[in-house]
């Protein structure tokens, strides 16, 4: 060892000993930051401790003093959503980390209205993590910076869910209506034509509602959409135009067009489009396929049926 390295080692050791002495208090090792954060090492292995206080040195029974959000809101059935553990078991609520029980808290759809956006919040009742649904939007907590129910810091946001027209929870390829705020894996959507769908409209119309991808988004998300399949016409010199609509039959900035001079009704022309859609408001939306022809006697026919031989609309989004 060189002399220079030896002296640097002595210096580092001295600094370390000094820091150790500064934080050694009452037989417990603690970590402090401006006197606001304290952690008792003797309590870290205590499995009976289920809460941890942030910015309160009087609380020593702590697993951790950092806010934790180790959960994921998930669909369980048409009547029940569940807050499952994910990557741990702790959830920060009103200044404390509470342990989510292995049995997992749930929220029932009972009491909700049809076609309603519900925010799902976690709160403590009788010492246990409990869920509630509310139409009240969230806000940023002024003390800790996490998302809470607006006007009520005892409620921590964990997700959102939209009810169907028959007042049920949903999470299928065609209806992605359940989203977790924490540890959200993103959503994929897909719908298709079950049979041939046609139009002779000279203005854009929705080709059929069964192709809709229905979903809910968090504010700021970008939705990725793609369409593929085949179409044909029924007469000569037909121009067919296909696009995508978001929440209406108004065309988005994507387009697929074809001209058939011969009117070969036994032949098909390909459909292929993509769309990146941002700026959607938080909550419910749908994407659909729209189409039109260049004159009223013509007919656009979009193929449907079995997998691999039908028009499909699919999507993906994930909160960053």
Buried (B, 14 or more C-beta within 10 A) or exposed (E): EEEEEEEEEEEEEEEEEEEEEEEEEEEBEBEEEEEEBBBBEEBEEEEEBBBBBBBBBEBBBBBBBEBBBBBBBBBBEBEBBBBBBBEBBBBBBBBBBBBBEEEBBBBEBEEBEEEBBBBBBBBBEEEBBBBBBBEBBBBEBEEBEBBBBBEBBEBBBBBBBBBBEEBBBBBEBBBBBBBBBBBBEEBBBBBBBEEBBBBBBEEBBBBBEBBBBBBBBBEEBBBBBBBBBBBBBBBEEBBBBBBBBBEEBEBBEBEBEBEBEEBEEEEBBEBEBEBEBEEBEBBBBBBBBBBBBBEEEBBBBBBBEEEEEBBBBBBBBBBE
